[in-house]
Amino acid sequence: MEQISSAITFTLIFLAATESLILLRAKRNSIEVNESLTSLFIGGTKTIFYGALAAIAAPQILEVVTLIKSFNSPWPFRIFELNQTWIYWICLFLLCDFTHYWEHRLKHKSNWFWANHLVHHSARFYNLSVALRLGWTGVLTGGVIFYFALVLFGFRPVDVAFIVLVQKVYQFFTHIDWCPRLGILESFLVTPTHHRVHHACNSEYLDKNFGGVFIIFDRIFGTFAVETTPLRIGLVEPLRSNNPFFVLVSGWMRLIARLNMCRDWREAAYCLFASPNQFAGTKRFLMAERGKAEP
C-alpha cells in the first residue's frame, strides 16, 4: 500500500506541475510561481520523508504484522465480523467520508491540529499544487486515530486505507480553480466550487465546507456555504514567506508563541486544544502573534 500511495502521489505531483505550467502560460491569476514551487517541494519531499521513515521502521512494522497474524483474525480487536459485500463497501466509503468530515473540522477547531493543517491553508492562490501543500507532522498530531474506530467496528485495516487513498485522490481534484459549477452534482458532492470556499479567509467563509467527497455532511451539520462574494484565498494572517521550511514550522511557531504567553498549565491546556480563533487572554495571545510583550 505504501508503494502504491507513493506512486499515486508522484503522479499527482506531475499533474500539479503540468497544470502550473499551463496556468503560467495562460497568465491566469490563480497561480504565483514561487508559491507553487513551494507547494510542489513540500509535496515531493513529504513523500520522500515518509518513505524514508517507513523504510527505517520496516523491521518494527514487520514485527507488528507478524504479531497480528498470530491471532486467528487479521484484526482481533473488533466488535463485529463484517463480510465484504457491496453493502460493506458502500458503508465503508460513507463512513470514511463522515470520519474525514469530523477530522477535518477538528483540524480547524483545535490549535494542536491546526498547527500542522495551517500549512495547507497558507497558499494565497488556488490551484492543484495547493493539494500537495500538506504538513509533515500529521502523524505527530494523531489525526489518523479517528479511523481506528472503523477498524474497531470490524472493517479491515487494508480496506480502510484503500478507501481513504481513493478519497484523497478525489480531493486532489477539488483544488482546480478553473472548473465551472457542476450542476446537480453540487447538491451532494464536494466540488472545486465548494472547496474553494473552504480555502477563503473572508469572515463569512471561515470554517465552512469541511467535506471530502460528499457535501451532505456540511449541509446536515450547518457548515455549508455558497460563494456569494469574491474570495480571498489563504490565512487571515498571511505567512509572507515562500520558504518551504518556514511554511512547515510556522503553525508550530505560532502555537509555541501562544503557549509561552500562558500564565499557568490550565490556560496552556486550554490554548492547546481550543479553537485558533478562541483562547483565554485574547489580548495577550494577539500580542504574542505580533512578537510583542504584555505591557
Secondary structure, 3 states (H helix, E strand, C coil): CHHHHHHHHHHHHHHHHHHHHHHHHCCCCCCCHHHHHHHHHHHHHHHHHHHHHHHHCHHHHHHHHHHHHCCCCCCCCCCCCCCCCHHHHHHHHHHHHHHHHHHHHHHHHCHHHHHHHHHHHCCCCCCHHHHHCCCCCHHHHCHHHHHHHHHHHCCCHHHHHHHHHHHHHHHHHHHCCCCCCCHHHHHCECCHHHHHHHCECCHHHCCCCCCCCECHHHHHHCCCCCCCCCCCECCCCCCCCCCHHHHHHHHHHHHHHHHHCCCCHHHHHHHHHCCCCCCCCHHHHHHHHCCCCCC
